[in-house]
Amino acid sequence: MKKKKLMTLSDISKISGVSESTVSRALSGSKLVSDKTRAKIQAIADEHNFTINAAARNLRLQKTKTVAVIILISSGNDQSVSDPFMLSLVGSIAEALGSKGYDMLLSTTRSAPQDWQRHYFDTRKADGLIIIGQGEDDAPLNVLVDSTYPFVTWGSTAKSYTGVGSDNRKGGYLATRHLIDQGCRRIGFFGKAHHAEIHERWQGYKQALEENEAAAMIDTTLDVPFTAQAGYKVAKQLINDNSFTYDGIVAASDMIAIGIIKALKESAINVPKDVAVVGFDDISLASMYHPSLTTVRQDTVHGGEMLVSKLLAKLNGEEVQSETLPTQLVIRQSTQRSK
């Protein structure tokens, strides 16, 4: 008995009347192919029980089916993979990649993009990069902009490269406006205001203060790294120096806020009666802490999905735009004070 010939991309190309590359894109789900053409090609493939040999395709196209997720840090005080917000975002990225048949390589690094090129692309360890942590200096990432290496970032979306991030300015504004509405008049901002994302939160904080007409309103910005330990240390030092004059605090992250609250509680300063505190991120601990933490929620699930979607679109040769996700103020006990 003569063995039945296996269907190939070339065969489907001849039957459908389109190029082999179009057939490949259609069966891979590329948006570069119209719905009508994709449906036609898929119907032909189904009729002949044809499926793409993923291993052979990856070898032919030199694809690794792996994405490197890099948490870019500039110092030991930067937000790291151990931060609950980072864990949530990275987990969402891993889940989204897995659903698309991709593996993930995770690393934290202070190295330059030239090192990433050698480590991930020249050695074919990854098809693309998802970079978390823009920091205070755009120069390292700008190096990649003019290269052919596909990457997307989490953070500020007001950059020359493709990014996904939260509406940080709106979040900072909502947090500060809420404290003003609660009767706070001496509101401090605790966070690294020169960091790309945090600067946007600080801009929202400043906008809310400038819109307020109360003559007694003051503002102070303190350079505090992302950790609970840093928030605790700064607040404790201010208290010990008799320099803690705030009745409201906007913290650039939930972990900073938790550290601040710990210092206040140890000094018998009541939260929220004496000082109302707002965090940023809405990590899982925020609702379980005492007092439960008012915070600005970032959607890490949608964020992870969008990062993966945009990077894979780039790998397919599609044009990709940055996207800003909405933020939401979640009001809890840490700001429920009497006016």
C-alpha positions in Angstrom: 0.0 0.0 0.0 1.3 3.4 -1.0 2.0 5.7 2.0 -0.2 8.8 2.0 1.8 12.0 1.4 1.8 14.4 4.3 0.3 17.9 3.6 2.8 20.8 3.6 2.6 24.6 3.8 3.4 24.6 0.1 0.4 22.3 -0.6 -2.0 24.6 1.3 -0.4 27.6 -0.4 -1.3 26.1 -3.8 -4.8 25.2 -2.8 -5.6 28.5 -1.2 -3.9 30.7 -3.8 -1.8 32.6 -1.3 1.9 32.6 -0.4 3.5 30.1 2.1 4.3 33.0 4.4 0.7 34.0 4.5 -0.3 30.4 5.2 2.2 30.3 8.1 1.0 33.6 9.5 -2.6 32.6 9.3 -2.1 29.3 11.1 0.0 31.1 13.7 -2.8 33.6 14.5 -1.0 36.6 13.1 -3.2 39.8 12.9 -1.4 40.7 9.6 -3.8 38.2 7.9 -7.4 39.2 7.4 -10.1 37.2 9.2 -11.5 36.0 5.9 -8.2 34.7 4.6 -7.3 33.1 8.0 -10.7 31.3 8.1 -10.2 30.0 4.5 -6.7 28.7 5.2 -7.7 27.2 8.6 -10.6 25.3 6.9 -8.2 23.8 4.3 -5.8 22.8 7.0 -8.6 21.2 9.0 -9.9 19.3 6.0 -6.5 17.8 5.5 -5.7 17.2 9.2 -2.7 19.6 8.9 -1.0 21.1 11.9 2.2 23.1 12.1 5.2 21.2 13.5 6.2 23.7 16.2 9.6 22.2 16.8 10.5 22.2 13.1 9.1 25.7 12.7 11.1 27.0 15.6 14.3 25.4 14.2 13.7 26.8 10.8 12.9 30.3 12.0 15.5 30.2 14.8 12.9 30.8 17.4 13.5 29.8 21.0 9.9 30.2 22.2 11.4 31.8 25.3 11.0 35.4 26.6 13.5 37.0 29.0 11.9 39.0 31.8 14.4 41.5 33.2 13.9 43.5 36.4 16.3 46.4 35.9 17.7 47.7 39.2 20.2 50.5 39.8 20.9 49.8 43.5 20.1 47.4 46.3 17.2 49.7 47.4 15.3 49.4 44.1 12.1 47.5 43.9 13.1 43.8 43.5 11.5 40.5 42.6 10.8 39.9 46.3 8.5 42.9 46.4 4.8 41.6 46.5 3.9 43.9 43.6 6.7 42.5 41.5 5.8 39.0 42.3 2.2 39.6 41.2 3.3 41.2 37.9 5.9 38.6 37.1 3.4 35.8 37.9 0.9 37.4 35.5 3.5 37.6 32.8 4.5 33.9 33.3 0.9 32.8 33.1 0.3 34.8 29.9 3.4 33.5 28.3 2.5 29.9 29.2 -0.9 30.3 27.6 0.9 31.2 24.4 3.3 28.3 24.6 6.3 30.4 25.7 8.8 29.8 28.5 10.1 32.6 30.7 13.7 33.4 31.8 13.7 35.7 34.9 16.6 37.8 36.1 17.4 41.0 38.0 20.3 43.0 36.6 22.3 46.2 36.7 24.0 45.4 33.4 23.8 47.4 30.2 21.7 46.6 27.1 24.9 45.5 25.3 25.2 42.7 27.8 21.6 41.7 27.2 22.3 41.5 23.5 25.2 39.1 24.0 23.5 37.0 26.7 20.0 36.6 25.3 20.1 37.3 21.5 23.5 36.4 20.3 23.3 33.1 22.1 19.7 32.5 21.1 18.4 32.2 24.6 15.4 34.4 24.1 13.3 35.8 21.3 12.5 39.1 23.1 12.6 41.0 26.3 10.1 42.3 28.8 11.9 44.9 30.9 10.5 46.0 34.3 12.0 49.1 36.0 12.9 52.2 33.9 14.7 53.9 36.7 15.9 57.5 36.6 17.9 57.3 33.4 16.5 56.6 30.0 19.9 56.1 28.3 20.2 52.3 28.8 16.9 51.6 27.2 17.3 54.2 24.5 20.3 52.1 23.3 17.8 49.4 22.4 15.4 51.6 20.6 17.4 51.8 17.4 18.3 48.1 17.5 16.4 45.3 15.9 15.9 43.5 19.2 12.2 43.2 20.2 11.4 44.5 23.7 8.6 46.1 25.7 8.7 47.8 29.1 6.6 48.1 32.2 6.5 51.6 33.6 5.9 55.1 32.2 4.4 55.0 28.7 5.6 58.5 27.9 8.8 57.2 26.3 10.2 56.6 22.8 9.9 52.8 23.2 6.9 50.6 23.6 5.6 50.4 27.1 2.7 49.2 29.2 2.0 50.9 32.5 -0.6 52.4 34.9 -2.0 55.9 34.9 0.4 56.9 37.6 -0.3 60.6 37.5 -4.1 60.0 37.9 -3.3 57.6 40.8 -1.1 60.2 42.6 -3.8 62.8 42.1 -6.6 60.5 43.4 -4.5 59.6 46.5 -3.7 63.3 47.3 -7.2 64.5 46.6 -8.6 61.9 48.9 -6.4 63.1 51.8 -7.4 66.7 51.2 -11.1 65.6 51.3 -10.3 63.9 54.6 -9.1 67.3 56.0 -5.4 66.8 55.7 -3.4 70.0 55.2 0.2 69.0 55.7 0.7 66.3 53.1 4.1 64.7 52.4 5.1 62.5 49.4 7.4 59.6 50.3 9.1 58.1 47.2 11.9 58.4 44.6 10.4 61.3 42.7 13.1 61.2 39.9 12.2 57.6 39.1 10.1 57.5 35.9 6.9 56.0 37.3 7.2 57.6 40.7 7.7 61.0 39.1 4.3 60.7 37.4 2.7 59.9 40.7 4.5 62.9 42.2 3.1 65.1 39.4 -0.4 64.0 40.3 0.3 64.8 43.9 1.5 68.3 43.0 -1.5 68.8 40.8 -4.0 68.0 43.6 -2.2 70.3 46.0 -2.1 73.2 43.4 -5.8 72.9 42.9 -6.5 73.2 46.6 -7.3 76.7 47.8 -6.6 76.1 51.5 -3.9 78.6 52.6 -2.5 76.2 55.1 -1.7 73.5 52.6 2.0 72.5 52.5 3.9 69.8 50.6 7.1 68.0 51.1 8.8 65.4 49.0 11.2 62.9 50.6 13.5 60.6 48.5 12.5 57.1 49.9 13.4 53.8 48.1 10.8 51.2 47.5 11.2 49.1 50.6 9.2 48.9 53.9 12.5 49.2 55.7 13.2 52.5 54.0 9.8 53.9 54.8 10.2 52.9 58.4 13.7 54.4 58.7 12.8 57.8 57.2 9.6 58.1 59.2 11.4 57.0 62.4 14.2 59.5 61.9 11.8 62.4 61.4 9.9 61.5 64.5 13.1 61.2 66.6 14.2 64.6 65.3 10.8 66.2 66.1 10.5 66.9 62.4 7.5 64.8 61.6 4.8 67.5 60.9 2.5 65.6 58.5 -1.2 64.9 58.9 -1.3 63.0 55.6 1.2 60.9 53.5 1.2 59.8 49.9 3.5 56.8 49.7 4.9 55.8 46.3 4.3 52.1 47.1 2.4 50.0 49.6 5.6 48.7 51.1 6.8 52.2 51.9 3.4 53.0 53.4 3.5 49.9 55.6 7.0 50.8 56.9 5.8 54.4 57.7 2.7 53.1 59.6 4.9 50.8 61.6 7.1 53.7 62.7 4.1 55.8 63.5 2.4 53.1 65.6 5.6 52.5 67.6 5.6 56.2 68.5 2.0 56.2 69.6 0.9 58.3 66.5 -2.5 57.1 65.5 -3.3 56.1 62.0 -5.6 57.6 60.6 -6.7 60.0 63.4 -3.3 61.8 63.6 -1.9 60.9 60.2 -3.7 59.4 57.2 -1.6 57.3 54.9 -2.2 56.2 51.3 -0.1 53.6 49.5 0.2 52.6 45.8 -0.1 49.1 44.2 -2.8 47.3 46.2 -0.7 44.3 47.1 -2.5 41.5 48.8 -1.1 42.5 52.2 -2.8 45.9 51.9 -6.3 44.6 52.9 -4.9 42.4 55.7 -2.7 44.9 57.4 -3.9 46.9 60.5 -5.1 49.4 59.8 -6.1 48.2 56.4 -4.3 50.3 53.8 -6.0 52.8 51.5 -4.1 52.5 48.2 -4.1 53.0 44.5 -4.7 49.7 42.6 -2.6 48.7 39.6 -4.1 45.9 37.5 -1.2 43.4 37.4 -3.2 40.7 35.6 -4.1 42.9 32.7 -0.7 44.5 32.8 1.0 41.1 32.4 -1.3 40.1 29.6 -0.7 43.3 27.7 3.1 43.1 28.0 3.0 39.6 26.5 0.5 40.5 23.9 2.5 43.5 22.6 5.9 41.6 22.7 4.5 38.7 20.7 2.9 41.1 18.2 6.4 42.7 17.8 7.8 39.2 17.1 5.2 38.8 14.4 6.4 42.0 12.8 3.3 44.1 13.8 3.2 47.8 14.7 2.7 48.1 18.4 1.7 51.2 20.5 2.2 51.9 24.2 -0.8 51.5 26.5 -1.8 53.1 29.7 -4.0 51.2 32.1 -6.4 52.8 34.5 -5.7 53.2 38.2 -8.3 53.0 41.0 -8.4 54.4 44.5 -9.3 51.7 47.1 -10.4 53.4 50.3 -9.7 51.5 53.6 -9.1 52.2 57.3 -5.7 54.1 57.0 -7.4 57.2 55.8 -10.8 57.1 57.5 -10.3 60.0 59.8 -12.6 62.6 61.4 -12.3 66.0 59.7 
